[in-house]
């Protein structure tokens, strides 16, 4: 088989996994024939793996994917969004990139010309940028490599790593065409050797600041950054001034099994996570490669950041008015700890789970797109600078400093709702790597600003280094802050702290976002059952399970449902738990998760009061409710299925004349059930649906009743 023709199934085909169904037009046998005819066994397995990470759902409702397919179902594919990869160039004539290539988002900074084509070598050293570009915007449905997360976005590249990377080179790359480029994706940084402390210099810092203040017409350029691959060297991404910046959206990695990869760095500046490679026997990422080929071995946090950039492009298409800070708010609110495994999950002062390895969890494309559609921009950024130590303090083996602050209350720069917090420290220490530094917020959230770095023998200390944390997002910063500096090696080291400045960034009023009642915010003490990762799996009576906690009312865009959950040791009879689920992609607000459960509609859509469906304005005249009923009566068909998804549900009315029913029709060798919505045509129509006919991804779906039952 030609290496450039890898295993890619058109998006309209069906893919079944053990507990997962992606809606489609053709049967499983058709898919298997297609795969075996066009793909090697290894490529077949890799396609199934990549599709699983991007698209599929677990049967128990805990997502082990990035939920990209559901985001596409909301009508977003990256259209109108421009992403540029800052790297070693991109192969602009690659058949999986060529149609989406944008010359206005590209430049060769190394050679000073407009062409970002990589320099070819025998070892294909300059493949990195091309691989990242394919993850974002590889073309769909062309049987080449794979499909990008934002497959209709425009993609460009800046060739800037294939030469001396100076402050000027970085600044020029970060500043390229900021009124045209929406998102800059970077998968590089200082040495991940566990001993380097480095970040952007003067010009690059100015480029970041200009980007967020002037880019995108004043809404701010969005900078997505890989958090770093120094895990084996016990490195900390808070010693990387790019990922540690408030202006970058820092992305970490998870393996296919939801564990921390060997290369991953833990720090308090990481905001969220996407999938990437793991150990030797774990899968890696399929994407575009040099010489118009494909690869199934893209790895590291380098592969995670472009996936995040693609998801952010989907959210930006859903709402073009999002600021750079709005996007970070959306990531915080929609990322999901789900099954991600680590021993440092904690609940912060506003009830959110957060981790130094994963930030706020796995990015959820459908959730961030849904929330983006209804988002109200946050208020102007406030900055409160508080000097808490200006006289030398001996560190010794353990130094604790506690100070009560008012967060600049009564002043124009008052911060009452926190976003980023920085501890700007100047200190000397005879062996810097032995230090661990912690910051504790007034609401008790403990952030590890610096963990021990065994390879860091430096005696240089830190000179006004801004350690940043996102772990106290939305907390009220007023009250007592505590800084702890500890010698964790137990040696007789010595040093002095000469400066501690606390910098608080946020807004003067609590977050507004989508207009939701306080009862839709997670409530402390409302969780009944936790899993082994301390994730809530069941709420107390009167509460609904929602993302990371329990709420009394589901937020806008979500609806109460009863979720079937298979508990450990019980894979036969599900336990039913109240939870909040996303409304159907057609609906803005809803009374159920079907397309005919809409209560209100997104902009440019119209609510049909007869069917409860949101119709696009230019589609309203195409089909009337009467003609639909006529079609149903014709040919003896008894009803119309409005949606089918994985899961099992008891029959019950979900709205007048609309009943939830269960029909079993598994593909060969599988035991799956399909939950459907059935609209009876006559009052006495049976509610038990017996025969599965077909399933269409884009229209009304038909079922036929078995007259013998």
N, C-alpha and C positions, 0 to 999 in steps of 0.2 A: 504493500500500500504506500502511496506517496506520502511523505512525511508532512507535507503541507495540508493534507486532507485528513484532519483528525475527527474524532468521534463527536459529532454535534447533531442533535436531534432537533428538527424544527419545533418551535415553541407550541405548535398546535397538536403535538403528539402527547400521548398519555405516558406517564412514568409512575409505576407503582413501586413503593418500597415496603418494607415489612409492615410498618404501621402508618403508611403515608400515601395519600392520593393527591395527585395534581390533576385537576380537571382537564379533559381533552376530548378529541373527536374520535380517535381510533382505538382499537382494542389493544390489549397487552401483546397479543401475538403479532400484530402488525409492527409494534415497536421493536420487539425482539428480532423480527426479520430484518428491519431497517438497521438495527445496531450490528447484527452479525454480518450483514452484507457489506457494510461500509467501515467497520471498525475492527481493530485488533481487540483481543480480550482485555489487554491492559488499558486500552483507550476506553473500552466500554465501561470498565470498572471506574475509571477516572471521571467519565462523564456522569455516571450515576452518583459518585461522591460529590462532585461540584454542584450538581443539581440539588442534592440533599442539603448541602450547606446553605444554598441560596433560597430554596423554594419550599421545602417540605415541613410538615407539622408532625409532632409526635401525637400518638393517639390520646395521651392524657392531658393534652392542652399545654404542656410545658414546651415552648418553642425551642428547638435545637437548630435554628436556622436564622438567617438574616431577614426573613419575611419579605423578600424582594418581589416574589410573584404577586402577593397581595397588594403591594404598592403599585405594581403595573396595572392591577385590576382597578385601581382608582383613577386610571387614565394618565399616569405620569410615566415618562420614559426618558426624561432629561431634555426634552425638546426646548430649545431656546436658551439653554444653559451652556456656558463655555468653561472648560476645565483645562488647565495647563500643567504639565508634568515637569517639574524642575529637576533635571537629572543629567544623563549623559547623551541626550538626544532621543528622538523617536523616529522609527522607520515610517515615514509619512506615506510611502507607497505600499505598505503592507495591505493585502487584500481585505483584512478584517478591520482596518483603520482608515483606509483611503477615503471612503465616502464621508466620514465624519471629521476628517482632518481640517484644521482651521489655521491657515498661515498667519492670521492676525493674532493668534495666541502662541506664536512660535518665534524663536530666534536662536541663533548660534552666538552665544556670548564668548565662547572660547576663541572663535575665529573671526568674530565681528561681522557676520553676514546673516541674512534672513533664513537660511536653510538649516534646520535642526537635525538633518540626517546624521546618524551616528557614524563614527569612524570605524571601519571594519578591520578586524584583526583576525589572525588565525584562531585565537582562543575565544573569539566573540566576547571580548571583555565589556564592550559597551552595549550590552543587551538590557540593562536594568530599566531604563526609561521606557523602552518599547513594551516590556512586560507589564509595567505599571499602567501604561496607557490602555492596553487591552482590557484590563480589569474594569476600567471606567467606562469605555465607550466602544468596545468591539461590536461590530455590526451583527444584528440578529438575522436568523433564517437564511444564512448563506453557506451552511455546511463547512465553515472554516473555523477552526480553533474552538471558540465558545461564544458567549454573548456577554457584553458589558452590562454592568448594573444599570447604567444610564445610557442605553444603547442608541438613543437618538440625540445625545449631547454632542456638542462640538468639542474636539480634543486637539490640543496643541502640545508642543514640547519646547523646553528651553535647554539647549546643550550648554551646560555650565560646569559639569564635574570632570570633563575630559581635558584637564589642564590644571594650572595652579588656581586654587579656589581662594581668592582674596576677598577682602571686604567689599571692594568695588564690584567684583563678579557677583557676589551674593546680592548686593543692593540693586544692581542692574536687573538681575533675574527676578527679584521680588517686586520690582517696580514696573515690569513689562505691561504696557497697555492696560492699566487698571480700570479704565472705563469700559473695556471690552471683556476682559477675563473676569469671571465670577469667583472661581475657586482655583487656588494654587495648591498642588499636592506635592509634598516633598518627603522622600524616604531616605534621608541622609542626615548626618550630624557629626559631632566630634567623635574622636576615637572611643570605641566602646571597650576600653581596656581596664576599667575599674579604677583608674587613677587620674584621669583627665578631668579638669574643671574648665569648661570653655563654652562660649556662646557667641551670639552675634556681636560684631564690633560696631563702631559709631554709625557708619553709613547704613549697615543692614538694620540696625535698630531704628534709624530714621525711616527706612523703607517700610518696616512693619507699621510704624505709627502713621505714616502717610497713607498706607494701604487701608487701615481700619477707619481712618477719619475722612479720607477723600475718595477711596475706591468705590466703584459701583454707584456713582452719583451721590456719595456721602453715606450710603448704607454700610459700606465697609467691605473690603476684600476679605475672603474667607481662606485662611491658611490651615491646611490639614497636614499634620506632621506625624511620622512614625516615631514611636516612643523609644526605640533603641534595642539593640541586640546584644547587650553586654551582660546578660543574665549569668552566663557561665563564669564571668569574671567578677560577679557580685557588684556590678555597676549600679548606679542610681541615676534614673533619668532626671532627677532634680539637679544633677550636676551638668546637665545639658541645657544650655540657655535657650535653645530653640523650642524643645518640648516643654520647658519650664516657663515659657512666656505666656502671659495672659492673652496674647494675640493669636496663639496657635491652638488648634483643636487637636490635642494629643491622643493618638490611638494605639492601643496595645493589641496583643494577639491571644487567641485561645486555640488549642488543638481541636481536632475533630471530636474528641471525647470530653471537651469542656474542662481540660486541665491547663495549668500554666506551662507554656513551652519552656524548654531548657534555656532558650536565649532571651526570654522576656525579662525586662527590668521593672522593678516595682518602685513606684513613687507616688506622691500625693498630687502631682499635676496631671496625671492621666485622666482623661474624661470618659472614655468608653473603649470598646473592644470589638474587633471582628475576627473571623476565622483566619488561620494560616497554617503553616506546617507544624509538625511536632517532632517526634523521635523518628528513628530509622524506619520503623514499620508503619508509620502514620502517613496519611496522604498529604499531598502538597497542592498548590494552586495551578490550575490550567489557565493559560493565557497566550497572548501573541508573543512571538520570539523573532529574533533577527533573521534575515535572509528569507523573509516571507514564510516562516515556519511557525510552529506552535510548540509550546512546552507544557509539560505536566509537573514541573519542578520549581515553580516560583515559591520563594520561602520567606520566612522572617516577618518582622513588623513592616518590612518593605512592601510585602504583599497586603498587609492589613490596611494601611493608610489609603491606598487607591480604592479599595472596596468602600471605605468610609466616604471618600470623596464622591463616589458614584451615588451613594445613598443621600448625601447632602445635596447633590444635584437634583435628585428626585424631589426633595423637600423644597428646593428653591424654585423648581418649576411650579409646584403647588402654590407657592406664595412668593412672588418676585420682590415683595417689599420687606422681606426679612433682613434685619441687620446682622452684622457678624456676631453680636451678643445674643440676639434672638436665637440664632442657630445653636449656640452653646446651651441656652436655656432648653431648647427642644431636645437636644441630646441628653441632657441631665434627666428630663422628665419622662422620656420614652425608652431609654436603655433598660435592659432587662437582665437582672442577675441570673434568673432562670436556673440552669443546671451547672453554671460555672463553678468550678471547685477550687477553693482556697481556704486557708484557715484564718484569714484576716478580714472576712466580711464583718462590718459593723453597721449599726443603725445610727445615723447622724441626728442632729437636733431637730430636724423636721420630719423624721420618720423614714428616710430613704436609706436603702442598703448601699454601701460604697466600699470599695476595696482598693488597696494600693496596687494590686496586680491587674485589675480589670476596670478601674474607675467605677462608673455607675452600671456597668454590665454590657451585655451584647447589644449592638445597635439593632433596632427593629425598624425596617424601612417602612412598613405599612403604618406603624404607629406614629412615626415622625411625620410622614406625609399627611396623615389624618389630622394631627394636631396643628401642623403648619397651616392648613386650610383655614382654620378658625382663629388663628393667632392674632393677638393684639400686641403691637410692638411694646417692648419694655421702655421705661422712661430713660432719660439721659444718664450716662454713666457718671457716678459720683466717686471721688477719690479723697479719702481721709488719711492723712499722714500723721503718725503719732510716734514721737521719739520717746522710747521707754528706757533706754540705757544709753548714756553718753559719757559715763565715767568708767574707767577700767574695772572689770570684775574678774577675779581669779576663777578659772574654770575647775581646776583640780580634777577629781574623778566624777563630780556630779554638781552641776549648778542649776538651781531652779529660780526663775524670776517670774513673779506674778504681779500683774498690774491691772487695775480696773480702769476701763476707758468708757467714754461717752459716745464714741464713734462720730465726733464732731457735731453733736447735737446742738441745735440753735445756730448753726453756721450754714452758709450756702452749700457746703460740701458734705452735709450730714448723710450718713449711710445707715439706713435702718433695715435693709434687706441685702444680705451679702452675696456676692458672686465669687470673686477671687480674693484670697488673703495672701499677703507676702510678709515674710519675716526677712528683712534686709539686715544681714549680719556682717560685721567685721570682727575677725578674731584671729589669733595666732595659736598654734598648737604644734608640739614637736613631732607628732605623727597624726596627720589629719585623718587617716583612714580608720583610726580607732574611735572616732567620735560618732555618736548617734544623736540626732537632734529631733525634738518633738515640739509640736505646738498644739495647745489645748484651748478650744474655744469656750466662751461663756456658757454654752449649752452642753459642754462636755465632750465634744467631738475631738478625738485625739488623732492628729495627723503626724505621720513619720516624715519629717522634712528631709532627713538623711539617715540611712542605715549604714552600718559598718561596711567599709570597703577595704578588705584585707590587703589589696595590692597597692593601696594609696599610702606610700611612705613619706609623702611630702610634708615639709615643715612650713609651707607657705601660708597655711590657713585659708581664710576666705576674706576677700576685700569687697565689702559692700555687695555681697552676693544675695540676690533676691530668691530665697526659697519660697516656692508657691504651692498653695493647696487649693483644691476645688471641693474638698470634702465637707465644707460647712455651707455649701450653696443654699441660699434662701434663709439662712439663720439670721437672727437679730444679733449683730456683733457687739451690742452694748453689754458691758459687764467685765468680768475678770478673765483676762487672757494669761496663759501660763506658757513660758518657754522653758524646756528642759534640755540641757546639754550634758551628755553622759559619756564617760570613757567605758565602752563596753568590753574592752580587751582586758581590763583588770590590771594593766601595767601602771607603773608610776610615771605617767606622762604629765605634762604641764602645759599651760597656756592661759591666754587672757582674752576675754570678750571686751571689746572697746566700743561697740555700737550695736544696738538692737532697735530698729525702726519697724514698727508695724504699719503696713499699708493696707487699707481696706478699700476694695472696689465693689460697687453695687449701685443700688438705687435708693432714693429718699423715701420711697413708699414700698409696701409689699408688692410682690409680683402680681400683675394683673392677668396677663396671658389670655386664654379663652375665658369668657365669663362663666365661672362655675362656682357653686356655693361652697362654703367652708366644709360642708359635710362630704364633699367629694375629695377632700384631701385626706391622706392616710392618717389614721387615729392611733395613738399610742395605746398599747394594752388591748387592742381589739383582735389580735391574732390568737387562735385557739391551738393550732398545731404547726410545728416547724419540722422541716426535714433535716437531714444530717448536715446540710450547709447553712442551717439557720435561716432558710427561706420559708416564709409563711405559705402553708399549703391549705389551711382551713381557717376561716374566720369564726368569731363568736356569733351567736344569733343576732340578727339585725344588721349585720355587716356583709359587704360583698368583697370578694377577693379581687384586687385590682393592682396589676403590676407588682410592686414591691410591698404592698401592705393591704389594709382593709379599710373600706370606706362605707359610710352610711348611704350615700347616693352615688351612682355612677356619673362620671364627668360627661360633659357635652361630647357627643360623638360616640358614646358607649351606651350599652343597654344591659339591664340585669338579665342573666340567664342562669340555668342550672348546668354546671359543667360536670361531665362525667370524668372521674379521676380513678385510675387503677392504682391502688396502693401497693407498697412493697409486700410481696408474698401473696397478693390477691390479684391475679390477672384475668379473672373470670367475671366477677360481679363488680361493676364500678360503683364507687361512692359518689353521690350527687352533692356538689357544693355550690352555693350561690356565688356568682362571680360576675364581673363586668366584661363584656365582649364588645369589640368594635362593631359599629353599625355597618351595614352593607355599604360597599363603596359608592353606591348611587345616592346614599342618604347623608344629610347633615346631622339630624337628630332622628331617633327612631324608637319604636316600641318593641322591636325584635331585630334579629340579625338578617332577616330576609329582605330582598329588594322591594317587597310590597309592604314593608313595615315602616316606611318613612313617615316622619311627622313634619319635617322641614327639609329643604333641599339646598345644596350649595349654590353659589352664584351662577347665573346663566342656566339654571335648571328650573323646572316647573313641577309642582306637586299635583299629580292627578288624584283628586279626592275619591274617585271611584275605585281605583286599583291600589292606592297608597304608594304609587311608584313615582320616583323623580324622573322626569323626561327632560332631555336637553332641549333647549328652546327651538333649535332647528330640526328636532325630531318629533315635535308634538303632533304635527299634522300627518305623520307617516302611518300611524296605526291607531285606530280608535278602539276603546274598550269593547264596543259592540262587535267589531270585526273579529276581535280575539275570541269572544264567546262563540261566534259562528264557526270559527276554525275548530274550536274544541268539540262542538257538537258533530261536526263533520267527521265521517270515518269511524264513528263509534268510540272515539277516545273519551275517557271519563274525566280527565282532569289535566292540570298543568303543574309541573314541578317548577318551583321558583328558584330553588338552589339545592345543590347536593354537596355535602362535605363529609369528611371522615367523622365518625362518632356514632353514638348510640343514644336514642332518646325515647322516652315514653310518649305515647300519643296524648296530646292535650291541646286545647285551643290556645292559639297565640294571638288571635284577633278574630273578630266576627267572621264566621264562615271560612276561616283558614286554620288548618289543623296540622300539627306536627306528627309525622308518622315515620315508621321504620320499615325499610325494605332491604332484604339481604339478597345480593346477587354477586358473589365474589368472583374475581377472575380465577382461572385454573390454578390450583395449588395455594390459594390465599383464602383467608377467613376474614373478610371485611364486611362492614355494614355501612350503609349510606343513609344519612339523615336528610330528609327532604321536607319541603313545605307543599301541602296539597290543598288546592282550591276546589271543593266539591261543586258540581254544577246543579245538583238537586239537594234539598234538605236532608234526604235520607241516604245520601251516598255513603258507602262504606268508608271507614277511615283507615283500614288496613290495606296497604298497597303491596301487591304480591309479585308483580313482574316488572323487572327493570328493563326498559326498552333501549334508551340511549341517553347520552348526556352531552350537552353542547356548552362550550365555554362562553358563548356570546348571545344566546337567545333563550326563549322559553323552552323548558325541558319536559318531555312527555313521559308519562307512565301509563300503563294499562292495567286495569283491575282484572284479577282472575275471577270470573263469574262463578266459579265453583266453590268459593270460600266466603 
